[in-house]
Amino acid sequence: MSGRGVWLRARARLRRFPAALAACGDQAAAYGRCVAAAAAGPAELRQDTCLEEFRALRECFAQAAKATPK
């Protein structure tokens, strides 16, 4: 059984990644600002610190990936 088809599909998805990510620049910037602010503060960066921003980015990326032509 050949795994070649799996790699071809994975490469096709990766080629669509930049276009999908470009559509979510505002959400990516908001998440990046949140992480940077949390890491620069006196307390250590903890899980779920920027959960709201991450969820917004993930939702945007999922919508952009669906809209990106195959």
Residue pairs with C-beta under 8 A, 6 or more apart in sequence:
12 70
16 65
16 68
16 70
19 64
19 68
20 61
20 64
20 65
20 68
21 28
21 61
21 64
23 60
23 64
23 67
24 57
24 60
24 61
24 64
27 53
27 56
27 57
27 60
27 61
28 57
30 53
30 56
30 57
31 50
31 53
31 54
31 56
31 57
34 49
34 50
34 53
35 45
35 49
35 50
38 45
38 46
38 49
38 50
39 45
